[in-house]
Amino acid sequence: MRRGEIWWADLPPPTGHRPVVLISRDEAYIYREFVTVAPVSRRFRGIRAEVSLGQEDGLPTSCAANLDSLTTVPKSSLQRHIASLDTEKLQAVDSAIRFALGLET
């Protein structure tokens, strides 16, 4: 497991089974039981706290990672690796996180 990977995950209701983007730093996947993820949704609102994803990212349809909805889940909820984001897309995720958390200067 590495930051920027997309995995199928079983999230608590009402979210359920869906793709997530791994957000925690790489070391967390070695030592931590719980990790931070961003859920992926087919609903795209076009806001700065979202990053559009699609077939070029290993997903079957157009969708978005929602960085307003960061959540911490047990590693055991991560079921299957789908793909890994490229550097440019991961930088977009970083920017969306800064916006979502009000960390922009």
C-alpha positions in Angstrom: 0.0 0.0 0.0 1.2 3.5 -0.9 -0.1 7.0 -0.9 -1.9 7.8 -4.1 -3.1 4.3 -4.8 -6.8 3.6 -5.5 -8.3 0.6 -3.7 -11.8 -1.0 -3.4 -12.8 -0.5 0.2 -15.7 -1.5 2.4 -16.7 1.7 4.2 -19.3 2.2 7.0 -22.9 2.8 5.9 -24.2 4.7 4.1 -21.1 4.8 2.0 -20.5 1.1 1.5 -18.3 -0.6 -1.1 -16.5 1.9 -3.3 -13.1 3.0 -4.5 -11.0 5.2 -2.3 -7.7 7.1 -2.8 -5.1 6.3 -0.1 -4.0 9.6 1.5 -1.9 8.6 4.5 1.9 8.9 4.2 3.6 5.7 3.0 5.0 4.8 6.5 1.5 4.7 8.0 0.6 1.6 5.9 3.5 -0.3 7.7 2.9 0.7 11.2 -0.7 1.9 11.6 -3.9 -0.2 11.8 -6.0 2.8 10.6 -5.3 4.9 7.5 -6.8 8.0 5.9 -8.6 7.7 2.6 -10.7 9.9 0.3 -13.9 8.2 -1.1 -14.5 8.2 -4.8 -17.9 9.0 -6.1 -19.6 9.1 -9.6 -21.1 12.4 -8.5 -18.9 15.3 -9.6 -19.8 18.7 -8.3 -16.9 20.6 -9.9 -15.5 22.1 -6.7 -11.9 22.6 -5.7 -12.1 19.9 -3.0 -12.6 17.3 -5.7 -10.2 15.7 -8.2 -11.7 14.2 -11.3 -10.7 10.6 -12.0 -11.5 8.3 -14.9 -10.3 5.6 -17.2 -6.9 7.1 -17.4 -6.7 6.5 -13.6 -7.8 2.9 -13.9 -11.4 3.4 -13.1 -14.2 2.3 -15.4 -16.2 5.6 -15.5 -15.7 9.3 -14.8 -15.8 10.0 -11.1 -14.2 12.2 -8.5 -12.2 11.8 -5.3 -13.9 13.9 -2.6 -11.3 15.5 -0.4 -14.0 17.2 1.7 -14.9 13.7 3.0 -11.5 12.4 4.2 -12.1 9.5 6.5 -10.0 7.1 8.6 -10.6 3.4 8.1 -9.0 0.1 9.2 -6.5 -1.2 6.7 -8.6 -4.4 6.8 -11.4 -2.6 4.9 -9.1 -2.1 1.9 -10.0 -5.0 -0.3 -8.3 -4.8 -3.7 -5.8 -2.5 -5.4 -7.2 -0.8 -8.6 -4.5 1.6 -9.8 -2.0 4.2 -8.8 -2.3 8.0 -9.5 0.4 9.6 -11.5 2.5 12.5 -10.1 0.4 15.2 -11.7 -2.9 13.7 -10.3 -1.4 13.2 -6.9 -0.3 16.9 -6.9 -4.0 17.8 -7.7 -5.0 15.7 -4.7 -2.6 17.5 -2.5 -3.9 20.9 -3.6 -7.5 19.7 -3.0 -6.6 18.6 0.5 -5.1 22.0 1.3 -8.2 23.7 0.0 -10.6 21.3 1.9 -8.8 21.8 5.2 -8.2 25.5 4.8 -4.4 25.2 4.7 -3.8 27.5 1.7 -1.6 30.5 2.2 
